[in-house]
């Protein structure tokens, strides 16, 4: 798959449950429980995560790791739920809409209604687009 293009047809489709599993049981479970290895194991080495509403781009697994180190340190609790998923196996993509409840250290809980678009390559996230309903929480960390 050297000519990979996000959303391009002709990719090997995965079973629908795979997309839901990687998003909810692997990725968001890892984020909510602050398990860095579980989170990073969902990404290709050269993945790109973009927080679209602020145009913040994290290129490569190390930049994504640094972003999560900061997120985990800045917030005492994180919860993602109320998922609605639409998967497109023909293009190895899944769109997930969900609620986020997140509490800053010594602060009041914040509620977000977000949507992520995940494009997979070789069974892992290769491009992720995050649309947040509030201020960007996915700031650059110290890589």
KACORQUI-V679730 format. One record per backbone hydrogen bond with DSSP energy under -0.5 kcal/mol. NH is the residue of the N-H (numbers start at 1). CO is the residue of the C=O. Records with the same first field share a line. If there is no record, write none. Layout:
BEGIN
NH->CO ; CO
END
This chain:
BEGIN
4->1
7->91
8->5
11->90
13->11
18->15
19->15 ; 16
20->16
21->17
22->18
23->19
24->20
25->20 ; 21
26->21
27->22
28->23
29->24
30->26
31->27
32->28
33->29
34->31
35->30
36->34
39->35
40->36
41->37
42->39
43->40
44->125
47->44
48->126
49->58
50->48 ; 128
51->56
52->50 ; 130
53->130
54->51
55->51
56->51
57->55
58->49
59->57
60->47 ; 58
61->45
64->60
65->61
66->62
67->63
68->64
69->65
70->66
71->67
72->68
73->69
74->70
75->71
76->103
77->103
79->101
81->99
84->97
86->95
88->93
91->88
92->88 ; 89
93->88
94->118
95->86
96->116
97->84
98->114
99->81
100->112
101->79
102->100 ; 110
103->77
104->102 ; 108
105->74
107->104
110->102
112->100
114->98 ; 112
115->131
116->96
117->129
118->94 ; 116
119->127
120->92
121->124
124->121
125->42
126->119
127->119
128->48
129->117
130->50
131->115
132->130
139->137
143->141
END
